[in-house]
Amino acid sequence: MTSDGTSSLQRGQQYVLDVVFSEDSSRIRKGTPEIASGFRRLALNILQKDTAIKDAIRGKRKRCGWDNSAIEKLLAGYSCC
């Protein structure tokens, strides 16, 4: 825990969201930007739990954007319950 109250795990997640998902440069201001942030965090959690695709978070995200079978494989391996 640091003096500002964040743990290293939380700082790591914020770093990944900023670098991989460009969260800090997001231009979503009107409406509910919290929803977009929630979807980014959900996507990050799914990508982190995935073991089917052997790649970094950025690579998994790109591969799923390029190839529908990759995202189907990713979502088939994910179980929320």
C-alpha positions in Angstrom: 0.0 0.0 0.0 1.4 3.4 -0.9 0.8 6.7 0.7 -2.0 7.6 -1.7 -3.9 4.4 -0.7 -3.4 2.4 -3.9 -1.9 -1.1 -4.0 0.7 -2.2 -6.5 -1.9 -4.5 -8.0 -4.3 -1.6 -8.5 -1.5 0.6 -10.0 -0.7 -2.3 -12.4 -4.2 -2.6 -13.6 -4.4 1.2 -14.1 -1.2 1.1 -16.1 -2.5 -1.7 -18.4 -5.8 0.1 -18.9 -3.9 3.3 -19.8 -1.2 1.7 -22.1 -3.2 -1.1 -23.8 -6.7 0.5 -23.8 -5.6 4.2 -23.9 -8.0 4.9 -21.2 -6.4 8.3 -20.2 -6.7 9.6 -23.8 -10.3 8.4 -24.2 -12.5 11.2 -25.5 -15.7 9.9 -24.0 -17.0 12.8 -21.9 -20.7 13.0 -22.5 -23.2 10.5 -21.3 -21.7 7.9 -19.0 -18.0 7.4 -19.4 -18.1 5.1 -16.3 -19.9 2.5 -18.5 -17.1 2.6 -21.1 -14.5 2.3 -18.3 -16.5 -0.7 -16.9 -16.4 -2.4 -20.3 -12.6 -1.8 -20.5 -12.1 -3.4 -17.1 -14.4 -6.3 -18.0 -12.4 -6.9 -21.2 -9.1 -6.7 -19.3 -10.3 -9.3 -16.7 -11.4 -11.6 -19.5 -8.1 -11.2 -21.3 -6.1 -11.8 -18.1 -8.0 -15.0 -17.2 -7.6 -16.4 -20.7 -5.2 -19.3 -21.2 -6.2 -20.4 -24.7 -4.3 -17.6 -26.5 -0.7 -17.4 -25.7 0.2 -13.8 -26.0 0.4 -10.5 -24.1 -2.8 -8.6 -23.2 -2.1 -6.2 -26.1 -1.6 -9.1 -28.5 -4.7 -10.9 -27.4 -6.8 -7.8 -27.8 -5.4 -7.2 -31.3 -5.8 -10.8 -32.3 -9.5 -10.8 -31.2 -10.1 -7.7 -33.2 -8.7 -9.2 -36.3 -10.0 -12.7 -36.1 -13.6 -13.7 -35.1 -12.5 -17.3 -34.3 -10.0 -15.9 -31.8 -12.6 -14.0 -29.9 -15.0 -17.0 -30.0 -12.2 -19.1 -28.5 -11.6 -16.5 -25.9 -15.2 -16.2 -24.9 -15.8 -20.0 -25.0 -13.1 -20.5 -22.4 -14.4 -17.7 -20.2 -16.9 -18.7 -17.5 -18.2 -16.0 -15.2 -19.8 -18.4 -12.7 
